[in-house]
Amino acid sequence: MSKPPGSPLFLERRSYRFRRMMDAVRLLPLLVLAFWMVPLLWPVQDSPIGAAVPMSHALRYVFGVWLAGIVLCFLLWRRTARQIAQEAQD
């Protein structure tokens, strides 16, 4: 597999970071969903395995993950929007 003539060997640093940022934006919903599924692994009240997790802790965890997902989404959006605006000016 040969590379086409005139194509750069490496990506520019700004372009590489922007692509990784967009990968993070695409991966964020799946990551939040995975963290939302964690309470399903916690022991229930009738389980002989261990002490049950109170519902108040589980709800705080779920809403904390939800809030963290929103904050991360906002931060990634601001950073990528700034990058897109800079590229549009160039």
N, C-alpha and C positions, 0 to 999 in steps of 0.2 A: 504494500500500500504506500504509494508515494504521495507527497503533498503537492498541491498545485503550485505552479511557479508564481512567485511574487507574494505568497501568503506568509505572514509573520510566523516565526517559530513559537513565540510566546504571546499571550494576550497582554494588552496594556494593563497596568495595575488597576486603574479606575474601572475599566471594563470588566476585569475579573471580579473585583469586589462587588460591582453592581449585579453581575450574574449570580454570585453567591447570595446576595441580599434578596434577589428575586426567588432563589431556591428556598430561602428561609420563609419568605411570604407564602409560598406554595405549601411548605411543609407544616406551617403553624397550625392550621385546622386539624391535621392528623395528630400532631403532638398534643394539642389540647384535648382531643377526643381520647387519646390514650391515657392521659392523666385523669380524665373524667371516669374512666373505667376502673381505676384503682380501688374505689370503695366496694366494688363487686368482689374483690379478693379478701376483704376484711371479714373476720369471723362474725357470725350472726349470734343472736341471743341464746339459741338452743344448741349451740355448737359445743362439743366437748373439747375442742382444740385449745381454746383460750378465752380470755375475757372479751366480751362483746364491746364494740365501739359504740358509744352513745350516738343517737341520731343527731344531736346538736353538733358534735364534732364532724360528722359526715357532711352535714349541710354547710358548715363553715368551710370545709375542704372544697366541696363542689363549687360554692360561690367564690371562694378564693381563686380556684383554677379559672373560673369564668372571668373574673376581674383581671387576673394576670394575663389571660389571653387577649382581652380587649386592650389592655395597656401595651402589650407587646405588638399587637397589630397596629395600634396608633403610632408607636415609635418607628416601626419598620415602614409604615406608610409615609411618615414625614421624611424619613431618610431617603427613600426611593423617589419621592416626589421632588425633593431638592436635587437629587442626582439627575432626574429627567429634565428639570428646569435648566440645570447647568449645561447639559448636552444640547438642549434646544437653543441656548444662547450662542454656543460655539459654532 
